[in-house]
Amino acid sequence: MKRVFGWVLLCVTALFAACGGGDEPLGEGPDVPAVQVTATISGITESYTSASVKVKNTNAESLAYIVSSQSDHSYTAEEVFTSGTTVKCTKNGTTTITLSELADNSSYTLFVAAKGGEEYSDVVSRSFTTKVLPEYSLVSKACQGFRVVGRLPDTLPAASVVKWAITDLATYNLNGGAQNDDYWFSRNEAIYPNILAKRYELEIKPETRTFTKDGQTYAWYEPILPGQPVVLLLAEYGEGSHSEWGMGHYSPLFGAANPSGYYRKETIITTKPTTFNTKPTVKFDLRPSGKGTISISVTSEITSYNLMILSAEQYNNVLSLLDNNSALLQWFTTSTVAKDKFGSVEIKGNTQIDAQTINLQSDKEYHLLITSHGNTEGTKQSFAEHVFSLPPTAPLATDNTIIAHRGGSKEAGKTNCPDNSIASLKYAMGLGCYASEADIYWTKDNKIIVAHADSNCKVNGLYPWENTLADIQAAGRLSNGEIVPSLEDYIRTVMVKGSKTKLCLDIKSITKPTTHHPESVKACQRACEIIVEMEAQNFCEFICSGYEDIVKHCASYANKVGVPIGAMGKFSASQYKNWGYTWHNRDKGYDISLSKLQSYFDAGMTVSVFTIDTDDEWSSINGHYKQLRGITTNYPNKFMSKFR
């Protein structure tokens, strides 16, 4: 029992001692190591008169640094914090320090220390040399201004001063460059260079954009814009005459009879805008007479946009103002010169331009320039250029009478060029066909769609006359992704400069689920109205078939507006002639020999035939195909060779 008690007592005594008991005073014990603070210079990027330094640290709350031209000097951490520049830092992070007001082409040593709590790091150092400053350099400072730093030649006399003037490139060239000092430059100011450093500096700030001359204030740009090309002119003046140094070309700018001749003309691009991918949607709906509209739609991402329309002559003049640098058009659209001299406007939201207000001329080319902004500062920009002209009054003459059936989609490939699509129309136009055939239907909202209906007279599963254009377009797309086109879409596509192709519009008879004579007639009536409104009479013609009332009414509407119309069907040549038809469209399934067509020729009508797809079918018209008004085929390219 005594042994057990003794063992327990021994254990308690040892535990008490381990917990700080016994005779040792409280608070004393083994030393606790301090938290280590470090600083590391991870990189230096040198410029002409400045440098950027990255410093990594551990456990630091602040950094301090000293820049010295004496590389053999040494400092303690306490001295760096006492005599140097202190900056806060992120603990266990990287801090960028900017060193300024340095001399170019000079050697320096940077000393850095870190501090965390009461602990200092060791002092670290790095030597570096600034770049050699050229005769001229510029440091851009965002769109509100910039700083210019330059080196003067060693031959400058001690009394020299530098004078400078500034403008933008377009204004400079617009007013005759250096030959005209009346009103183009926004500042004419003298500075005294630091002769010891052979260097001058000037700060171009927002308030330097204007100047006063003869009691008048001039401000040719407001403000300095992102991407703006700025022309800076410098002249050096010294004691006496130094005209032998140069040509004296810029002396009128600075009002001196005897400038030294040390001249600089520099064009600088101010801060380049950030690329902004969003652009407005532009829709041209123009008429040969100059009527019509240009519609511009934007998303909410576009805060505003500058827009201008230039004739080809004006466009070339603008390029000359920009030293033929088309990349500067993006800036120019936003400039004061563009607003004052070329009618540029700033717009927010959607807009529609009445073409008559800008006096567009036929047979002239125009450029629509749009610079869009993604923020109010204008530092996010996108640029779009659209070249356009008024539609021609008629297609160019053709050397063939080929009519591409449904645009020639069968030959072009129905997947990429489905029946009656814009793509198939462009295929026929690309071949130079005389015409491209297309079916038309009237819709419930008094529109006309161009579409090849299915065997049940449906388009996208809908009866056109029971649905709106929007309903039909929303119900499905063509195999190439296009929406079902409207007649206006078709006419705009074909009424372009250089087109040789007409539209041969087939007024379809509706037989399912029942006959719909009025809807067929309405298709012709409304199509005539659209054709007249778009001034497209010379680009369109009709073919019509079906019941007598449809044939008669359609001929009446077409003849009233001067659109040629042809008939296909069972009626005689004299009947068609009396109803106002000028030609007969004859099915290849009937006899299309010259003798069988003679009655139409005798009645004063011409004849077209359809659908000629094989060599055997061609052989039936081979002797008289040049007498035919049109030859409809699914293979227009194949038979174009007959006319070559």
PyMOL commands that set and color helices and strands:
alter all, ss='L'
color gray80, all
select helices_A, chain A and resi 2-18+77-83+169-174+177-179+206-209+243-245+251-254+312-321+326-332+336-342+355-358+405-412+422-431+464-466+469-474+487-494+517-533+537-539+548-561+573-579+594-602+615-619+625-627+636-643
alter helices_A, ss='H'
color red, helices_A
select strands_A, chain A and resi 38-46+51-58+62-68+85-88+94-99+107-116+119-120+124-129+136-140+146-151+161-168+188-191+199-204+211-213+216-218+229-237+262-269+274-275+281-286+292-297+304-311+345-347+351-354+365-373+380-389+402-404+435-442+448-450+502-507+540-544+565-567+583-587+606-610+630-633
alter strands_A, ss='S'
color yellow, strands_A
deselect
rebuild
show_as cartoon
